[in-house]
Amino acid sequence: MKSILLAGAAAAALLSAATDARAQRTVTLTRELDADRYDPHRSTARSTAEVLFMTSDTLVSLDYDLKTVHPGLAQSWTVSTDGLTYTFKLKPGVAFCSGKKLTAADVAASYARWLDPETKGVVLNRMGEVDSISAADELTLVYKLKKPFSELLYQMTQHFHVVVNAEQAKQLGQDFGVKAIDGTGPFCFESWTPRDQVVLTRNPNYKWGPPIYADATPKVDRIVWKIVPEENTRVNSLKTGQSDASQYVPYWAVKELQGDRRLSVTKAENYFWTYFIGFKIDREQVVDQRVRRAMNLAVDQKALTDAITFGYADAATSFLSPSVLDYNNKPRPEIYGENVAEANRLLDEAGWRKGPDNFRHKDGKKLSPIFYGFTGFWKEIAEAVQGDLRKVGIDMQLQLFDATVAWGKLATQEYDAFGMSFPYVSAGDALNLYFRSAATPVPNRVNWKDPETDELLAKGAAALDPKERAAAYARVQDKVEDAAVWIPLYHEPLFLASGPKLKPIRAHGIYGAGLYKGLSIEMK
C-alpha cells in the first residue's frame, strides 16, 4: 500500500511539474481592440489578421521587407507568359489542426467560399478577376484569371487569403470564426470570449512555416490574446509581467519601456500604415480644389506628428510611405507642408472672405466643414487639425463617435471630411482600395470618380512589366494628390515590446500584425 501511495505521489508530482512547465510556456499578449469575428472572408480588422496569421497559412508568405514573396503552403509556383494562370505546387505533409490532410481541393474550396455570394465576402478585388480556381491533382492548384493581376502574389500574403477548412466553415455557418477555425497554422484556435480573450494552442505537427524563420516551428504551448483597451493598463502589465508582449505601445511609453532593462522593444523595419483626413469632394464646403489645397497647407504635419506621436512617427508629405513598392518619388511642396500665407491666398481667391468673427464666409455661408471621426486617439488628432484650420479662418466642426457607431456614420454622405488610417502592402494596393469609381461610397469615401483613374488603375493591375505598373500608379498618385482629396498626416511606426520571459522578438509589418506567424515568440 505504501509503495502504491508513493508511486501515486510521484505521479502527481510529475503531473504537477508538467502542468507547471506548460504554464511557463503560456504567453499572454495584450492588444487594444477585439475583432468582429475571426473569418478571413468577412473581416478586414487588424485583430482578425493577428489571430488568422497564427492559426492559418497562405499559399505564399512575405519577408520583413514587405516586398519579397516566399513560399508558404506552396513550395513553388509558375506564372504563364500572359499572366493569366498561376500554378502552385503545395508542400506535402501539411494538415489542418483537426488532422485533415491538406490537398489542392481544400485550397480551391477555401477560395470558392470567399467567392460565394452567400458568404458576402469582403475585398474581393484582392483576388483579381477570377476565372477559375481548381485542383489539377492532390498537390497542384491552378489559379486562372480573366485578366492579369500583377499584384496577385503580394495580395496572397494577406490574411484574406489564408486557407481554412471549408467543410468546417459550411457546417458552422455564421458561427465559423466565432466558435471555431480549422487552419493549418502553427497555433490552433481553442476559444474566443468576445471583448476578453482569444486562446490558441501549439500545433505539434507544424513544420511548414515561412523560410524567413530560421526555425519555422512554434516554440510556446499556448498563446492568450487579452483585450486591454486602457493604455496605462497595457504598459503596467508589461512592466509587472502580467503581459509578455504587445505591439499596442502608446507613444508616451516607448522611451520608458526602452529604458527598462527587463524588457525588449523592437521596431518593424518596414511598416505601411498611414493616418489621413479625407474630403468628400462633391460636398459644397469642400468641392473647390483651392479650398482643399488651402486646408492641406494650413496643417503643420510635423508639429502635429511630434505632439501626437512624440516624434516617433514620420510626418507625411504624400499619401503613401516613401518605402512602399511603386511609390512615386516626387516632392509636392505646393500641396504639403505648412504654408499659411499661401493657404490664405487660395481661400481669398476662392471667394471665402474673413468676417468680423475671423472665420471665412461666402454667399452668406460660413466655411465650417463637418468632420466625422473616432473617439479615443483620434480626438487629439482632430483637435490639432481643427486648431490649425482656425488660423486661416476655417471652423471645422468635429463629430466623434465610438467605433461601434463610427463605421456606420462613415458609410453615409452627411459629412465633409473624415479621419481614417489604413494598412497597405504596395502603392497599387492603397490606390485600388480607395480611388476606384466602383469603390464608392465605401471605401472610396471621397467620392473620387474619374474614368482616367479607373483606366490607369486597371492598366497598373494588369501590367506584366513592373515598370509599366509603377508608371501607371505614379500617374494616379499625381492625379489624386493634385486634387488634394486627402490631408496626409503621418506614417506610423510599429513598436513591439516583450517582457523578461521572452527573447527579443523581431517585429513584422504585415497588415499591422507585428507578431505575424508567432514563430518568433520564444522563451529565454
Long-range contacts (C-beta under 8 A, 24 or more apart in sequence): 22-221, 22-222, 24-501, 24-523, 25-220, 25-221, 25-222, 25-523, 26-220, 26-221, 26-222, 26-223, 26-224, 27-220, 27-222, 27-223, 27-224, 27-244, 27-245, 27-501, 27-502, 27-521, 28-224, 28-226, 28-242, 28-243, 28-244, 29-223, 29-224, 29-225, 29-226, 29-243, 29-244, 29-245, 29-246, 29-515, 30-225, 30-226, 30-227, 30-228, 30-234, 30-237, 30-238, 30-243, 30-245, 30-246, 30-248, 31-225, 31-226, 31-227, 31-228, 31-246, 31-247, 31-248, 32-227, 32-228, 32-229, 32-234, 32-248, 33-227, 33-229, 33-403, 34-194, 34-195, 34-196, 34-227, 37-177, 37-178, 38-177, 38-178, 38-181, 38-189, 38-192, 38-198, 39-169, 39-176, 39-177, 39-178, 39-181, 40-114, 40-159, 40-160, 40-161, 40-162, 40-164, 40-177, 41-113, 41-114, 41-119, 41-121, 41-122, 41-160, 42-119, 42-120, 42-121, 42-122, 42-177, 43-122, 43-177, 44-122, 44-123, 44-160, 46-423, 46-511, 46-512, 46-513, 48-159, 49-158, 49-159, 49-510, 49-511, 49-512, 49-513, 50-225, 50-513, 50-515, 51-181, 51-189, 51-198, 51-200, 51-225, 52-159, 52-162, 52-181, 52-183, 52-185, 53-159, 53-162, 53-185, 53-510, 53-513, 53-515, 53-516, 53-517, 53-518, 54-185, 54-186, 54-187, 54-200, 54-223, 54-515, 54-517, 54-518, 55-97, 55-181, 55-183, 55-185, 55-187, 55-188, 55-189, 55-200, 56-159, 56-162, 56-163, 56-164, 56-181, 56-183, 56-184, 56-185, 57-94, 57-162, 57-163, 57-183, 57-184, 57-185, 57-208, 58-156, 58-157, 58-158, 58-159, 58-161, 58-162, 58-163, 59-88, 59-107, 59-141, 59-156, 59-161, 59-163, 60-153, 60-156, 60-157, 61-157, 61-210, 61-211, 61-212, 62-154, 62-157, 62-425, 62-510, 63-212, 64-212, 64-268, 64-269, 64-270, 64-506, 64-508, 64-509, 65-269, 65-270, 66-270, 66-271, 66-272, 66-324, 66-325, 66-425, 66-509, 66-510, 67-270, 67-325, 69-153, 69-154, 69-156, 69-157, 70-210, 70-211, 70-212, 71-210, 71-211, 72-157, 72-210, 73-102, 73-107, 73-163, 73-184, 73-208, 74-141, 77-153, 82-148, 82-464, 83-145, 83-148, 83-149, 83-150, 83-462, 83-464, 84-131, 84-144, 84-145, 84-146, 84-147, 84-148, 85-142, 85-143, 85-144, 85-145, 86-142, 86-143, 86-144, 86-145, 86-152, 86-153, 87-136, 87-140, 87-141, 87-142, 87-143, 88-140, 88-141, 88-142, 88-143, 89-139, 89-140, 90-139, 90-140, 90-141, 91-139, 91-208, 92-139, 93-208, 94-184, 94-208, 95-184, 95-205, 96-165, 96-182, 96-183, 96-184, 97-182, 97-183, 97-184, 97-185, 97-188, 97-189, 97-203, 98-165, 98-168, 98-182, 100-165, 100-167, 100-182, 102-163, 102-184, 103-135, 103-138, 103-139, 104-135, 104-136, 104-137, 104-138, 104-139, 104-140, 104-141, 105-135, 105-138, 106-163, 106-165, 106-166, 107-133, 107-135, 107-141, 107-163, 108-133, 108-134, 108-135, 108-141, 109-166, 109-167, 110-162, 110-163, 110-164, 110-165, 110-166, 111-143, 112-166, 113-164, 113-166, 113-169, 113-170, 114-160, 122-160, 123-160, 123-433, 125-432, 125-433, 125-436, 126-155, 126-158, 126-160, 126-161, 127-152, 127-155, 127-161, 128-152, 128-155, 128-461, 147-461, 147-462, 148-461, 148-462, 148-463, 148-464, 149-461, 149-462, 150-428, 150-460, 150-461, 150-462, 150-463, 150-464, 150-466, 150-469, 151-426, 151-428, 151-429, 151-461, 151-469, 154-325, 154-425, 154-426, 154-429, 155-425, 155-429, 157-425, 157-510, 158-425, 158-510, 158-511, 159-511, 159-513, 184-208, 185-517, 186-217, 186-218, 186-517, 186-518, 186-519, 187-218, 187-223, 187-518, 195-227, 196-226, 196-227, 197-224, 197-225, 197-226, 197-227, 198-224, 198-225, 199-223, 199-224, 199-225, 200-224, 200-225, 200-518, 209-517, 209-519, 210-517, 210-519, 213-517, 213-519, 213-520, 215-519, 216-519, 217-519, 218-518, 218-519, 219-519, 219-521, 219-522, 219-523, 220-521, 220-522, 220-523, 223-518, 223-521, 238-263, 238-497, 238-499, 239-263, 241-499, 241-500, 241-501, 243-499, 244-498, 244-499, 244-501, 244-502, 245-496, 245-497, 245-498, 245-499, 245-502, 245-505, 245-515, 245-521, 246-496, 246-497, 247-494, 247-495, 247-496, 247-497, 247-507, 247-512, 247-514, 247-515, 249-495, 249-496, 249-497, 251-308, 251-309, 251-310, 251-312, 251-313, 252-310, 254-310, 254-312, 254-495, 255-310, 257-497, 262-499, 262-500, 263-497, 263-498, 263-499, 263-500, 264-497, 264-498, 264-502, 264-503, 264-504, 264-505, 265-495, 265-496, 265-497, 265-498, 266-495, 266-496, 266-498, 266-504, 266-505, 266-506, 266-507, 267-493, 267-494, 267-495, 267-496, 267-507, 268-493, 268-494, 268-496, 268-507, 268-508, 268-509, 268-514, 269-507, 269-509, 270-323, 270-509, 271-492, 271-493, 271-494, 271-507, 271-509, 271-512, 272-320, 272-321, 272-323, 272-324, 272-423, 272-424, 272-425, 272-491, 272-509, 273-421, 273-422, 273-423, 273-424, 273-491, 273-492, 273-494, 273-512, 274-316, 274-319, 274-320, 274-321, 274-421, 274-422, 274-424, 274-430, 274-488, 274-489, 274-490, 274-491, 274-492, 275-316, 275-381, 275-419, 275-420, 275-421, 275-488, 275-489, 275-490, 275-491, 275-492, 276-316, 276-319, 276-419, 276-420, 276-421, 276-486, 276-487, 276-488, 276-489, 277-371, 277-385, 277-417, 277-418, 277-419, 277-420, 277-486, 277-487, 277-489, 278-417, 278-418, 278-420, 278-445, 278-446, 278-485, 278-486, 278-487, 279-369, 279-416, 279-417, 279-446, 279-484, 279-485, 279-486, 279-487, 280-413, 280-415, 280-416, 280-417, 280-418, 280-445, 280-446, 280-447, 281-446, 281-447, 281-448, 281-483, 281-485, 282-447, 283-369, 283-413, 283-415, 283-416, 284-365, 285-367, 285-368, 285-369, 285-370, 285-416, 286-369, 286-416, 286-417, 288-350, 289-483, 289-484, 290-346, 290-347, 290-349, 290-350, 291-346, 291-347, 291-350, 291-352, 291-367, 292-483, 292-484, 292-485, 293-335, 293-343, 293-346, 293-484, 294-342, 294-343, 294-344, 294-346, 294-347, 294-350, 294-392, 294-394, 295-343, 295-389, 295-394, 295-484, 295-487, 296-335, 296-336, 296-484, 296-487, 297-335, 297-336, 297-337, 297-338, 297-339, 297-340, 297-342, 297-343, 297-346, 298-338, 298-340, 298-343, 298-388, 298-389, 298-391, 298-392, 298-394, 299-338, 299-385, 299-388, 299-389, 299-487, 299-489, 300-338, 300-388, 301-336, 301-337, 301-338, 301-488, 301-489, 301-490, 302-338, 303-338, 304-381, 304-384, 304-385, 304-388, 304-489, 304-490, 305-489, 305-490, 307-384, 308-380, 308-381, 308-384, 308-490, 309-490, 309-492, 312-493, 312-495, 313-490, 313-491, 313-492, 313-493, 314-490, 314-491, 314-493, 315-489, 315-490, 316-488, 316-489, 316-490, 316-491, 317-488, 318-477, 318-481, 318-488, 319-430, 319-477, 319-480, 319-481, 319-486, 319-488, 320-424, 320-427, 320-430, 320-477, 321-491, 324-424, 324-425, 324-426, 324-427, 324-430, 325-425, 325-426, 325-427, 325-428, 326-426, 326-427, 326-428, 326-460, 326-466, 326-469, 326-470, 326-473, 326-474, 327-427, 327-477, 328-427, 328-470, 328-473, 328-474, 328-477, 328-478, 330-474, 330-477, 330-478, 332-481, 335-481, 335-482, 335-484, 336-488, 338-388, 340-391, 340-392, 343-392, 344-392, 344-393, 347-392, 347-393, 347-394, 352-393, 354-393, 358-393, 359-390, 359-393, 359-394, 359-395, 360-392, 360-393, 360-394, 366-395, 367-393, 367-394, 367-395, 368-394, 368-395, 368-396, 368-397, 369-394, 369-396, 369-397, 369-416, 369-417, 370-396, 370-397, 370-399, 370-414, 370-415, 370-416, 370-417, 371-396, 371-397, 371-398, 371-399, 371-415, 371-416, 371-417, 371-418, 371-419, 372-399, 372-400, 372-401, 372-406, 372-409, 372-410, 372-414, 372-415, 372-417, 372-418, 372-419, 373-398, 373-399, 373-400, 373-401, 373-406, 373-418, 373-419, 374-400, 374-401, 374-402, 374-403, 374-406, 374-419, 375-400, 375-401, 375-402, 375-403, 375-406, 376-403, 378-419, 381-419, 381-489, 382-419, 385-487, 385-489, 410-442, 410-445, 411-441, 411-442, 413-441, 418-445, 420-445, 421-492, 423-511, 423-512, 425-510, 425-511, 427-470, 427-473, 427-477, 428-457, 428-460, 428-461, 428-469, 428-473, 431-457, 431-460, 431-473, 431-476, 431-477, 431-480, 432-457, 432-461, 435-476, 435-480, 446-485, 446-486, 448-480, 448-483, 448-485, 450-479, 452-479, 453-479, 453-480, 500-524
